[in-house]
Amino acid sequence: MDKLAVVAQVVIAVSVLYVWVFRYDNIVKEFREYGLSDLFRSMVGAAKIALSTLLLAGIWYPQLVLVPALAMAALMAGAQASHFKVRHPFPAFVPSLVLLLLSLFVAAVRAGLIA
């Protein structure tokens, strides 16, 4: 499972980095739709980019991974709540739901809950 967890870490990190760097205009639009401030958007973005970096560093230093995986899961749960709040259709929930589940999987593997 360790190798699968590493693959999940890379998928999470690359996905988040792609969205927050190359699709930032979409992020701006979504946060406005949610009624969230620019400062909050910047804080979330900084946190997600930092957590993604730690998940990538965790390939070589697995002891770094548990907390960033749980924090990323919390941020993805917040994304789910935001989609729910503005009543987006189910397909809009899918990317953050997949990343939430992958983050929980990585955390479970690193915590020793899944061998």
ROSE-4610 file (N, C-alpha, C; in Angstrom, 1 decimal, always signed):
// ROSE-4610
residu = [M/M/M/D/D/D/K/K/K/L/L/L/A/A/A/V/V/V/V/V/V/A/A/A/Q/Q/Q/V/V/V/V/V/V/I/I/I/A/A/A/V/V/V/S/S/S/V/V/V/L/L/L/Y/Y/Y/V/V/V/W/W/W/V/V/V/F/F/F/R/R/R/Y/Y/Y/D/D/D/N/N/N/I/I/I/V/V/V/K/K/K/E/E/E/F/F/F/R/R/R/E/E/E/Y/Y/Y/G/G/G/L/L/L/S/S/S/D/D/D/L/L/L/F/F/F/R/R/R/S/S/S/M/M/M/V/V/V/G/G/G/A/A/A/A/A/A/K/K/K/I/I/I/A/A/A/L/L/L/S/S/S/T/T/T/L/L/L/L/L/L/L/L/L/A/A/A/G/G/G/I/I/I/W/W/W/Y/Y/Y/P/P/P/Q/Q/Q/L/L/L/V/V/V/L/L/L/V/V/V/P/P/P/A/A/A/L/L/L/A/A/A/M/M/M/A/A/A/A/A/A/L/L/L/M/M/M/A/A/A/G/G/G/A/A/A/Q/Q/Q/A/A/A/S/S/S/H/H/H/F/F/F/K/K/K/V/V/V/R/R/R/H/H/H/P/P/P/F/F/F/P/P/P/A/A/A/F/F/F/V/V/V/P/P/P/S/S/S/L/L/L/V/V/V/L/L/L/L/L/L/L/L/L/L/L/L/S/S/S/L/L/L/F/F/F/V/V/V/A/A/A/A/A/A/V/V/V/R/R/R/A/A/A/G/G/G/L/L/L/I/I/I/A/A/A]
num = [1/1/1/2/2/2/3/3/3/4/4/4/5/5/5/6/6/6/7/7/7/8/8/8/9/9/9/10/10/10/11/11/11/12/12/12/13/13/13/14/14/14/15/15/15/16/16/16/17/17/17/18/18/18/19/19/19/20/20/20/21/21/21/22/22/22/23/23/23/24/24/24/25/25/25/26/26/26/27/27/27/28/28/28/29/29/29/30/30/30/31/31/31/32/32/32/33/33/33/34/34/34/35/35/35/36/36/36/37/37/37/38/38/38/39/39/39/40/40/40/41/41/41/42/42/42/43/43/43/44/44/44/45/45/45/46/46/46/47/47/47/48/48/48/49/49/49/50/50/50/51/51/51/52/52/52/53/53/53/54/54/54/55/55/55/56/56/56/57/57/57/58/58/58/59/59/59/60/60/60/61/61/61/62/62/62/63/63/63/64/64/64/65/65/65/66/66/66/67/67/67/68/68/68/69/69/69/70/70/70/71/71/71/72/72/72/73/73/73/74/74/74/75/75/75/76/76/76/77/77/77/78/78/78/79/79/79/80/80/80/81/81/81/82/82/82/83/83/83/84/84/84/85/85/85/86/86/86/87/87/87/88/88/88/89/89/89/90/90/90/91/91/91/92/92/92/93/93/93/94/94/94/95/95/95/96/96/96/97/97/97/98/98/98/99/99/99/100/100/100/101/101/101/102/102/102/103/103/103/104/104/104/105/105/105/106/106/106/107/107/107/108/108/108/109/109/109/110/110/110/111/111/111/112/112/112/113/113/113/114/114/114/115/115/115]
x = [+0.8/+0.0/+0.9/+2.1/+2.9/+3.1/+3.3/+3.5/+2.3/+1.1/-0.1/-0.4/+0.0/-0.1/+0.8/+2.0/+2.9/+2.3/+1.7/+1.0/-0.1/-0.9/-2.0/-1.4/-0.3/+0.3/+0.7/+1.2/+1.6/+0.4/-0.7/-1.9/-2.5/-2.6/-3.1/-2.3/-1.0/-0.2/-0.2/-0.1/+0.0/-1.4/-2.5/-3.8/-4.0/-3.7/-3.9/-3.0/-1.7/-0.8/-1.3/-1.8/-2.3/-3.5/-4.4/-5.6/-5.3/-4.4/-4.1/-3.1/-2.4/-1.4/-1.9/-2.4/-2.8/-4.3/-5.1/-6.5/-7.0/-6.1/-6.4/-7.6/-7.9/-9.0/-10.3/-10.4/-11.5/-11.7/-10.5/-10.6/-11.1/-10.7/-11.2/-12.7/-13.2/-14.6/-15.4/-14.9/-15.6/-15.6/-14.5/-14.5/-15.4/-15.6/-16.6/-18.0/-18.2/-19.5/-19.9/-18.9/-19.1/-19.2/-18.9/-19.0/-17.8/-16.6/-15.5/-14.5/-13.8/-12.9/-11.6/-11.0/-9.7/-8.7/-8.7/-7.7/-7.8/-9.1/-9.3/-8.9/-9.2/-8.8/-7.2/-6.5/-5.1/-4.5/-5.2/-4.7/-5.0/-6.1/-6.4/-5.4/-5.1/-4.2/-2.8/-2.3/-1.0/-0.9/-2.0/-2.0/-2.0/-2.8/-2.9/-1.5/-0.9/+0.4/+1.5/+1.5/+2.4/+2.2/+0.9/+0.6/+1.0/+0.8/+1.2/+2.7/+3.4/+4.9/+5.3/+4.7/+5.0/+4.6/+3.5/+3.1/+4.2/+4.7/+5.8/+7.1/+7.4/+8.6/+8.5/+7.2/+6.9/+7.3/+7.5/+8.0/+9.3/+10.2/+11.5/+11.5/+10.6/+10.5/+9.1/+8.7/+7.3/+6.8/+7.6/+7.2/+6.5/+6.7/+6.1/+4.7/+4.2/+2.9/+1.6/+1.6/+0.3/-0.4/+0.3/-0.4/-0.8/+0.0/-0.4/-1.6/-1.6/-2.7/-4.0/-4.0/-5.2/-5.6/-4.6/-5.0/-5.6/-5.0/-5.6/-7.0/-7.2/-8.6/-9.5/-9.1/-9.9/-10.3/-9.3/-9.6/-10.5/-10.4/-11.3/-12.7/-12.8/-14.1/-14.7/-13.9/-14.4/-14.9/-14.2/-14.6/-15.9/-16.1/-17.4/-18.5/-18.2/-19.3/-19.6/-18.6/-18.8/-19.7/-19.4/-20.2/-21.6/-21.8/-23.1/-23.9/-23.1/-23.8/-24.4/-23.7/-24.2/-25.0/-25.2/-26.0/-25.5/-24.2/-23.7/-24.2/-24.3/-24.6/-23.5/-23.9/-23.0/-21.6/-21.6/-20.2/-19.2/-19.7/-18.8/-18.2/-18.8/-18.3/-17.2/-17.2/-16.3/-14.8/-14.2/-12.8/-12.4/-13.1/-12.7/-13.0/-14.1/-14.4/-13.3/-12.9/-11.8/-10.5/-10.2/-9.0/-9.2/-10.4/-10.7/-10.5/-11.0/-10.9/-9.4/-8.7/-7.3/-6.5/-6.8/-6.1/-6.3/-7.6/-7.9/-7.2/-7.1/-6.4/-4.9/-4.3/-2.9/-2.6/-3.5/-3.4/-3.5/-4.5/-4.7/-3.5/-2.9/-1.7/-0.6/-0.3/+0.8/+0.6/-0.7/-1.0/-0.9/-0.8/-0.7/-2.1/-3.1/-4.5/-4.7/-4.0/-4.1/-2.7/-2.5/-1.2/-0.8]
y = [-1.2/+0.0/+1.3/+1.1/+2.3/+2.9/+2.1/+2.6/+3.3/+2.7/+3.3/+4.6/+4.7/+6.0/+7.0/+6.6/+7.6/+8.1/+7.2/+7.6/+8.6/+8.3/+9.2/+10.5/+10.5/+11.8/+12.7/+12.0/+12.7/+13.2/+12.4/+12.8/+14.0/+14.0/+15.1/+16.4/+16.3/+17.4/+18.0/+17.2/+17.7/+18.3/+17.7/+18.2/+19.6/+19.7/+20.9/+22.0/+21.7/+22.7/+23.2/+22.2/+22.6/+23.5/+23.2/+24.1/+25.5/+25.5/+26.8/+27.6/+27.0/+27.8/+28.1/+27.0/+27.2/+27.5/+27.2/+27.5/+28.5/+29.4/+30.3/+31.2/+31.5/+32.3/+31.6/+30.3/+29.6/+29.6/+29.6/+29.7/+31.0/+32.1/+33.4/+33.5/+32.9/+32.9/+32.1/+31.0/+30.1/+30.8/+31.4/+32.0/+33.2/+33.9/+35.0/+34.5/+33.4/+32.7/+32.2/+31.8/+31.3/+32.5/+33.7/+34.9/+35.0/+34.4/+34.4/+35.5/+36.0/+37.2/+36.8/+37.8/+37.6/+37.1/+37.7/+37.3/+35.8/+35.4/+34.0/+33.1/+33.5/+32.7/+32.6/+33.7/+33.6/+32.7/+32.8/+31.9/+30.4/+30.1/+28.7/+28.3/+29.1/+28.8/+28.6/+29.4/+29.3/+28.0/+27.7/+26.4/+25.2/+25.2/+24.1/+23.9/+25.0/+24.8/+24.3/+24.8/+24.3/+22.9/+22.5/+21.1/+20.2/+20.7/+19.9/+19.7/+20.7/+20.6/+19.6/+19.6/+18.6/+17.2/+17.1/+15.7/+15.2/+16.1/+15.7/+15.4/+16.2/+15.9/+14.6/+14.3/+13.0/+11.8/+11.9/+10.7/+10.3/+11.2/+10.9/+10.9/+11.6/+11.7/+11.4/+10.1/+9.7/+10.2/+10.5/+11.0/+12.4/+13.1/+14.4/+14.3/+13.2/+13.1/+13.1/+12.6/+12.4/+13.7/+14.7/+16.0/+16.7/+16.8/+17.5/+16.7/+15.4/+14.7/+15.0/+15.0/+15.3/+16.8/+17.7/+19.1/+19.3/+18.6/+18.6/+18.1/+17.0/+16.4/+17.4/+18.1/+19.2/+20.3/+20.7/+21.7/+21.2/+20.0/+19.4/+19.2/+18.9/+18.9/+20.2/+21.3/+22.6/+23.0/+22.5/+22.6/+22.0/+20.8/+20.1/+20.9/+21.4/+22.3/+23.5/+24.1/+25.3/+24.9/+23.8/+23.4/+23.1/+22.5/+22.2/+23.5/+24.5/+25.7/+26.5/+26.5/+27.2/+26.3/+25.1/+24.1/+23.8/+23.5/+23.1/+21.7/+21.4/+20.0/+19.0/+17.8/+16.8/+16.7/+16.9/+16.8/+17.8/+19.0/+20.0/+19.5/+18.5/+18.0/+17.0/+16.4/+15.2/+15.4/+16.5/+16.7/+16.8/+17.6/+17.8/+16.6/+15.8/+14.6/+13.5/+13.4/+12.5/+12.8/+14.1/+14.5/+14.3/+14.5/+14.3/+12.8/+11.9/+10.5/+10.0/+10.6/+10.2/+10.7/+11.9/+12.4/+11.6/+11.1/+10.3/+8.9/+8.4/+7.2/+7.3/+8.4/+8.6/+8.7/+9.5/+9.6/+8.3/+7.5/+6.1/+5.2/+5.3/+4.4/+4.9/+6.2/+6.8/+6.6/+6.5/+6.3/+4.8/+4.0/+2.6/+1.9/+2.6/+2.0/+1.1/+1.3/+0.4/-0.1/-1.4/-2.0/-2.1]
z = [+0.0/+0.0/+0.0/+0.5/+0.5/-0.9/-1.9/-3.2/-3.8/-3.5/-3.9/-3.2/-1.9/-1.2/-1.8/-2.2/-2.9/-4.2/-5.0/-6.2/-5.9/-4.8/-4.4/-4.0/-3.3/-2.9/-4.1/-5.1/-6.3/-7.1/-7.2/-7.8/-7.1/-5.8/-5.0/-5.3/-5.1/-5.2/-6.6/-7.6/-9.0/-9.3/-8.9/-9.2/-8.5/-7.3/-6.6/-7.2/-7.4/-8.0/-9.4/-10.2/-11.5/-11.4/-10.5/-10.4/-9.9/-8.9/-8.2/-9.0/-9.9/-10.7/-12.1/-12.8/-14.2/-14.4/-13.4/-13.6/-12.5/-12.2/-11.1/-11.4/-12.7/-13.0/-12.6/-12.7/-12.2/-10.7/-10.0/-8.6/-8.1/-8.8/-8.4/-8.6/-9.7/-10.0/-9.0/-8.6/-7.6/-6.2/-5.8/-4.5/-4.4/-5.5/-5.6/-5.5/-6.2/-6.2/-4.7/-4.0/-2.6/-1.7/-2.1/-1.2/-0.3/-0.7/+0.2/-0.3/+0.7/+0.4/-0.4/-1.0/-1.7/-0.7/+0.5/+1.5/+1.9/+2.1/+2.4/+1.3/+0.0/-1.2/-1.2/-0.9/-0.9/+0.2/+1.4/+2.5/+2.1/+1.6/+1.2/+0.1/-0.9/-1.9/-1.4/-0.5/+0.1/+0.9/+1.6/+2.4/+1.5/+0.4/-0.5/-1.2/-1.6/-2.3/-1.3/-0.1/+0.9/+1.2/+1.4/+1.7/+0.5/-0.7/-1.9/-1.9/-1.6/-1.5/-0.5/+0.7/+1.7/+1.3/+0.6/+0.1/-0.9/-1.7/-2.7/-1.9/-0.9/-0.1/+0.6/+1.0/+1.7/+0.9/-0.4/-1.2/-0.6/-0.2/+0.3/+1.9/+2.5/+3.9/+4.4/+4.4/+4.7/+6.0/+7.0/+8.3/+8.1/+7.0/+6.8/+6.4/+6.0/+5.2/+6.0/+7.1/+7.9/+8.1/+8.6/+8.9/+7.7/+6.6/+5.4/+4.7/+4.8/+4.2/+4.9/+6.2/+7.0/+6.8/+6.7/+6.5/+5.1/+4.1/+2.7/+2.7/+3.5/+3.6/+4.2/+5.2/+5.8/+4.8/+4.0/+3.0/+1.9/+1.5/+0.5/+1.1/+2.4/+3.0/+3.0/+3.2/+3.1/+1.7/+0.7/-0.7/-1.0/-0.4/-0.6/+0.1/+1.2/+1.9/+1.1/+0.4/-0.4/-1.6/-2.3/-3.4/-3.0/-1.8/-1.3/-1.0/-0.4/+0.0/-1.2/-2.3/-3.5/-4.4/-4.0/-4.7/-6.1/-6.2/-7.5/-7.8/-9.1/-9.5/-9.1/-9.0/-8.5/-9.2/-10.5/-11.2/-10.7/-10.2/-9.6/-8.3/-7.6/-6.3/-6.6/-7.7/-8.0/-7.7/-8.3/-8.2/-6.7/-5.9/-4.5/-3.7/-4.1/-3.4/-3.6/-4.9/-5.2/-4.4/-4.3/-3.6/-2.1/-1.6/-0.2/+0.1/-0.7/-0.5/-0.6/-1.6/-1.7/-0.5/+0.0/+1.1/+2.4/+2.6/+3.7/+3.6/+2.3/+2.1/+2.4/+2.0/+2.3/+3.8/+4.4/+5.9/+6.6/+6.1/+6.8/+6.6/+5.4/+5.2/+6.1/+6.1/+6.9/+8.4/+8.8/+10.2/+10.6/+9.6/+9.9/+10.0/+9.6/+9.7/+8.5/+7.4/+6.2/+6.0/+5.9/+5.7/+4.3]
